[in-house]
Amino acid sequence: MIKLTRFNGNIFYLNITHIETVEATPDTVITLFNDRKYIVKDSAESIAERVQAFYQNIHPVSSAPKMPDDVNE
């Protein structure tokens, strides 16, 4: 989950596995898979960075991905 701020200043946490898109329109609009939308103060770039950090923390890369040809070497 990531911490976000609504325009009225209220803070909430959003489960990032439900995010379909994040758009800067210029306000940041987050659309979930169920078509629910959230407009937040946070920038689209900062949300993308937090999502990326979340996935890196739960699935750290220990080595470079193997290509099919590399497996036979």
N, C-alpha and C positions, 0 to 999 in steps of 0.2 A: 504494500500500500504506500501511496505517496501523500504528503501533506500539501493541500492546496488552499488558496484564499479566494473567497467569493468577493464580489465588488462591494458588498456591504461590510466587509471586514471579518466575517465569520470564517473560521478555519474548519476544514473537514478533510477526511482521508478517503482516498479513492482506490479501489482495487484495480491495479493497472492491467490485470489480465482481461478486463472487460472493455478496455479502450479500443475503439476502431480507428478513429482519426483525431488529430489535434491540429487545429487550424488557427492562423492569425488573420483576423478579418476586419479591422485591426485588433479587436478584442480577441482573446484566446477562447476558442470554442472547442470543448472536448465532446466528442460523440461516442457513445457506447454502442455495443453490438445490439442492444435492444432499442436503439434510436433515441434514447434519453440524452439530452444535451446539458452541459454545464458551461457557464461563462465564468471565467476566473481572471484574477489579476495577474497570475503567473504567466510568464512568456512561454510561447510554444517551445522555444529552444531550451529553456530550463526544465520544462516537463520532459522533453525528449532525453535530456541528460540524466534526469532522475530515473526514468524508465530503463535506460541503458545501464546505469549503475546498479539498479535492482537486479537485472538479469545477470550482470557480471558477478554479483555477490552470490547468487544462488547457483550459478553454473560457471565457476571460474575456468578459464582456459588454461590447461596445464601444458599443452603442446599445440603445435600447428595442426589444423585438420588434415587428415590423410586423404589423398586422392586415390581413386581405385587403382591406378598404376603403381602407387607407392606401396601398396599392401604386399605386392609380389616381390619387392626388393629385399 
